[in-house]
Amino acid sequence: MAEIKIEKKKPVWPWIVAVLLISAIIYYIFLRDNEVQSENNVQIENTTSTDNTTN
């Protein structure tokens, strides 16, 4: 009689956790950096003065 090899499925949850972790790192590095830069640009724009009064 022939042997039938049965392989158990490997768990998927480690891959899901890895993808979520990598996504969180990418978000923190790229998207959070853009938010900080845009906040700094707003502060710089608000502190500049344009006084055009000449006599």
ABEGO torsion letter per residue (X at the ends): XBBBBBBBBBBAAAAAAAAAAAAAAAAAAAAAAAAAAAAAAAAAAAABBBBABBX
